[in-house]
Amino acid sequence: MVSMVFILVAIYFSCFFLLAWKNFRLAFILFIIFLPTYLIRFQIGPLPSTALEVTFWALFLVWLKKYIRYDVKNILAATQKYRLIFIAFGLFFLSSIISVLISDLFLLSLGLWRAYFLEPMIFFLILIGRKNGIKTKDLIWGLALSTLSISLYCLVQKFTGWGIATPQWTNEATRRVTAFFSSPNAVGLYLAPILMLLVSVVAKKAKELAHDIKFWILAGICVLSLLAIIFTKSQGTWIGLAAGLLAYLFFLNYKKTVIAVAVLGIIFSLLVPSMQKALLFQDQAGQNRIRLLGYTQIFLTKSPQNFVLGTGLGEFFRKVQKPYYDDRIMERLIFPHSIFINFWTETGILGMLAITVILGYTFYLAYKIRRTDKLIGAGILAALTVLVVHGLVDVPYFKNDLSFLFWIIMALPILLEYEDFYKSQTNVL
């Protein structure tokens, strides 16, 4: 007997497929808006899936049928022009496959690989291939609108306490919002890089579009995102966002101001006991992260195989934390909470080196854009700074929405160069 879940999924898939066939650009923007829908989970027979995954495969199949024969030449041209990043892209993908093959939990790892690597990396290639049909303004609006449901829900939670994931965060005096996610940090990891991109667009268009409703919508979304981030009380997010704002000002040539603010910020942080403890990793969260890194070091240095290949996808707790696990000291965690170490344990040293090259090369491309369009180039550099700085104490990739967001940010400088943005001043709104 066909289940009701299967029928509903089939109807949704068919509707989105038809929409993508009729208007691929609109479907593409909607897909980005729907990034948080990975939280809608279900099972069809033995296969677990999410609403986001169903949406992706509908979009992908339309692209495969209707556009790939036109777009492959754009992808090949990009591999020639940006050879280093695509070599690293290939090595990163290879390392992800190896991490599945070495896993003791093959089916679990295969599912994670599909969600964190296969689908987002295909999406990156679609972005590059569809350069003539998908513009950077489409990405900006998709990302901006994707934050609305998260930010608005955070505001509701702040004033009502309703739907907060963990009971300990519902008390009004210590309330921390989580939106649809399981932790406040997840809100910040998604919103903060997008906020820096939106701030750069708003700043760029402040004069010429001050009376345009689209400008005020985007400015309002920035305010909502900032409030949501404040209400998370996530110190990692606040530090990451502060680093992003300083980077933004620095790349706009306010270097003396940045140095002064950074020095004053450090002094202030050292004078406030709670912030001092967080900055010096003396609070509970900081101590837990130090323990995790210690456990990880022991695992990686235990054997050459561990050092080179890591744990395999999804096996951090079982292979690294479990031998020392005590729920009175620290909750069960599935990553070491440090961006480069996360990639090392999950995808081996090859994956960690490849992603470092990808990040470094994207910084370089964003800096090139900044030379001729300071606001937009600085905005991308700031978003990358937020991602890396917050990532030093958290996990900015290994989650369905964050992995797609990561590859969208990596694609932005390439698409801007394709559009000859800094010469033609393409309308980002």
N, C-alpha and C positions, 0 to 999 in steps of 0.2 A: 504493500500500500504506500502511495506517495505521501510523504509527510507535508504538513502545512508549511513548515519552514522551507522545504524545497520549492514549493509552489511560489511562496512570496519572494524567495531569492531569484527564481527564474523570471518572475514578472519584473522585478527591479532590474536585473541584468538586461533583459530585453529592452526595457524602456531607455536605459542609459546607452545601450548599444545604438538604438535608433537615433537618440539625440546626438551622439558622437558622429554618426554617419551623416546626419543632416547639417550639424554645426560643430565641427571638431574643436574649434577655438573655444566656444562656450562650454563644451563638455570638459575641456582641459582646465579652464578656470574653475569650474564647479568641482573637479577632482581635487584641486588644491584647497578649495574651501572645505571640502569633506575630509581633509586629513585626520581630524579628531575622531572620525567615525570608525577607526580601527577598534574602538572600545565596544562597538556593537558586534558581539561575538556569537557564533552559532556553529553547529556541526551538521554536515550533510553526510549521512552514513558515518564512516570512520574518519572523514576528513574535516578537521577544524578549519574555520575560515572567519573572515570579518567582512563588514560592509565595505570597508575601504578596499580590501582585496578584490571583491567582486567588481567594484567600480573600476579598479585598475585594469583588470583583465578585459572588461568590456571596451575600455579605451584602447588598450593595446591591440586587441583583435581588429578593431576598425583601422588603426594605424597600419597593422600588418597587411590587411587586405587592400586598403585604399591609398596609402601614402608611402610605404617603405620603398617602392621602386623609384620614387622621385627623391626621397630623402637620403638614400644610401650614399649618393654622391656628395651631399653636404657633410655627412659623417666622415667619409673618407678624406674629404678636403680638410676637415678639422683635425683629423689624426696627423696629417702632414704639417699643418700650421702649428699645432700645439703638441708636437711629438712627445715631449717629455711627460706631460700630464696624462696622455693616453697610454704611454708605456707603463706608467705607474698605475693607471686605471686597470690595465690588463693584469698586472702583477697582483694588485689588490684583489681582483676577482679570482685569480688563480689561488691566492692564499685562502680565500674564503671557501673554495671547494676543498682544498686540502684539510681545512679545519673541520669540515663535515666528515671526511673520510677517516680521520684519526679519532673521531669521537667514539666513545663507548656507547653513547645513546644516539644511534644514527638517525632514527625517525624524528626525535626531538630536535636535533641539530639541523636536519634537513628542513624542518618547518621554520626554524629561525633564519636559516640561510635564504629561504624563499622570501621572507618578509623583510629582512634587513639588507640583503645584498642583491638577489636576482631582480626583484621588482623595482627598487629604487634606482639601480644602475641601468636597467632598461629605460626607465623614465628619463634619466640623464641623457641617454642616447636619443630618445624621442625629442627632447628639448633641443638638442643640437641639430638633429635632422629637420625639425619643423621650423627652422629659423625664419623662413619666409611667411609662415602662417601664424606663429606664436611670437609675440613681441615681449620685451621686458616689462612693458606696462601691464600686460596680461598677468605676468607673474606677480608684480607688485600688488595689483588689485586682488588677485587670488589669495595671496598671503595676508593682506590686510583684512579681507572679509573673513578669512579663516580664524582670525583672533577674536572676532566679535562674540561668538557663542561662549568662548572661554572667559573673556573679560567680563561680560555681563553676568555670567553665572557666578564668577568670583565676587562681584559686587553684591549679588543677592546673598551669597554665603556670609559675606562680611557683616551684613546687617541683620541676618536671620539665624545664622549658624546651621542652616538647612543643607543636608547632603554632603557635609564635610567627611572625607574618607575615614579619618581616625578620630574616635571620641575625645582623645586628649587635646585635640585642637579646636573643639567646639566652644569651650569656655570663653565668654566674651572678653575677658581681660587678656587672655593669651591666644585669641583666635587666629588661626592660620588657614587661609583659603586653599582649596585644592582643585576647584572646578570639577571636571569629570574624572580627574586623574586620582591616583592613589597617594600622591604626596604634593606638597607645595612646590618642591623643587621642579617637578615635572611641568608646572605652569610656567615657571621662570625659564626653563630650558627651551621651551617653545616660543614664548613671547619676546624675550629680550633681544635675540638677534634680529627678529622681524622688526621690532620697534626701532632699532638703529637704522635699518633700511628705510623705514617710513619717515623717520625724522629727516633724513637727507633729502628725500623727495619733497617733503613739506617745505624745508628750508629753501630748496631750489626754486619752488614755484610760489613762494610767499608773495612776491611782488607782482608777478604777471598774472596770477590766478586768484588774487585775494577776494574777488567777487564771484568766483566759480564755486558752485555747490560741491563739486567733486573735491576741491581743495579742503573745504571745511569738513566734509565727511572724513577725509583722511586724517586731518588734524584731530578730529574728535576720537577717531580710533586710536590715535597715539595716546591721548589723554586716558582713555579707558584702559589701554594696555599698561600704562605706567601705574595707574591706581591698582590694577590687579597684581602687578609685581610688588608694589609696596605692601599690599595686604597679605602676600604670601609669607612675609617675614623670613624669606629665604636669604641667609647671609651670603651664600654662594652666588645667588642671582644678583644681589645688590652689588657685590664686589665685581662680578663680571660686567654688569651694566655700567658701573662707575668707570671701570677700565675702558669700556667701549666709548663712553662719552669723552674721556680724556684722550683716547686715540683719535676720535673724531676731531676734537679741537686741535690736537697736535698736527694732524694732516691738513688742517686748514691754516696752519702756520701761526697758531696762537701758542707757540712753544713755551714762552716765559710764563704765561698764565697756567699752562698745564703743569709745569714744574712746581710753581708756587702752590697750586691746589693739591698736587700729589703730596708734597712735603707736609702741608697743613693737615691733609687727610690722614697721613701716617701718624703724625703727632697726636691728633685727636683720637685716633683709634687706640693708640698706646695709653692714652690717659683715661679712657672709658673702660672700666674693668671687663664688662661683658664682651666688648669688641676686641680688647687686648687678648683675652683668652681665645677668641675665635681666630684672630690673626696669627697667633702663635701656636695654634692647634692644641690649646690646653683645655678646651671645653670637651664635652662628651663626644660630639660629632667629630671633632678634630682627632681625638684620641682613637676613635674607631677607625678613621681613615689611616692613621699611622699603623694600627694593628693590621689592617687589611694589606697595606703595602709590605709590612714585615712578613706576613704569611705568603704573599705573592713572591717576595724575594727568595724565601726558602724553597718554594716550589720551582721557580725558574732556574735556580742554581743547583737543584738536586741532581739533574742529569742533562747532558747535551741535548737530548730529545726534547725535554721540557723547555729548555732555553730557546731552542730554534722553533719548535712547533706550537708551544703554548699548551692550553688545556683542551682545545677543541671547542666548538661553539656550544655555549650553554652549560659548560661543565665547571665553571669557576667554583661554585659552592661545593660541589661534590669532591673536587680534587684539591682545592686550595683552602677553603674556610672550614669545611666540615671536620677535619681532624682536631680543630681547636674550638669548635662551636660550643658556646654557652649562651643560651638565650637571656641569662641574667646580665650578661655583659653587653651583648650586641645582637641585633636581629639578624636573621638569615639574609645574606646579600648575594647577588648573582654577578657582581662586577667589582673590581678593585677601586672604582670611583676615582680614576685619574686617566684622562683622555688617551694618552699614549700607552700607558700600561694596560688600559682596557683593550686596545687593539692588539697589543702584544700577547696577552693571555688568550684572546678569542681567535686571532688570525695568525699568530706566530710573529716572529721577528720580521719576516718578509712583509706581512700585512701592515705592521707598524711603520716600517720604513717607507712603504708605498704611500700610505696615507699622509705621512709627514711631507713627502715630496708633493703630493696633491695640494695640501694646505699651503705649503711654501710657494708653489707656482701660482696658486690662486691669489695669494697676497701680492705677488709680483705683477700679475695682470691687473689687479685692482689699483695698484700704485701707478701703473701706466695710464689708466683711465683718469686717475687723480691729477696727473700732470696737466691735462687739458680741460677737465671738468672736476674741480676740487670737491664740490659738494657730493656728487654721486660717488666718485672714487673714494672719498673719505668715508662715506656711509658704508660701502662694502667692506672697507678695511676695518671699520668699527664693528660691523656685524661679525667678521671673522675673529676680531679680538675678543668679543663677548663669548663666542663659541669656545675659543681656546682657553681663556682665563677661567670661565665657569667650569669648563671641562677638566681643569686641573684638580677639582674636588668633586666632580660628578660625572655623569654619563650622558654626553650630548649626542650620541649616535644610536646606540643599541635599543631603539624603540621605534615602532612602525612609523609614527609621524615624524620623529626626529631624523630618521634615515632619509626620508624623502626631502625634508627641509634641508638637510646637509647637501644633497646633490643639487637642489635648486640653487643654493647659494654658490656652489662650485661652478654652476653653469652661467651665472649672471655675468661675470666679466667677459666670458667668451661670447655670449649673445650680444653684449654691448659693443664689442669689437666688430662682430658681424654686421651690426646695424650701423657701424661707423658713427657711433653715438656722439663722440666728442667732436666730430666735424659737422654732422648734420643736426645735432641737438634734437634727437628724437624725443617726441612728447611722451614723458613717463606717466602722465596722467590721462 
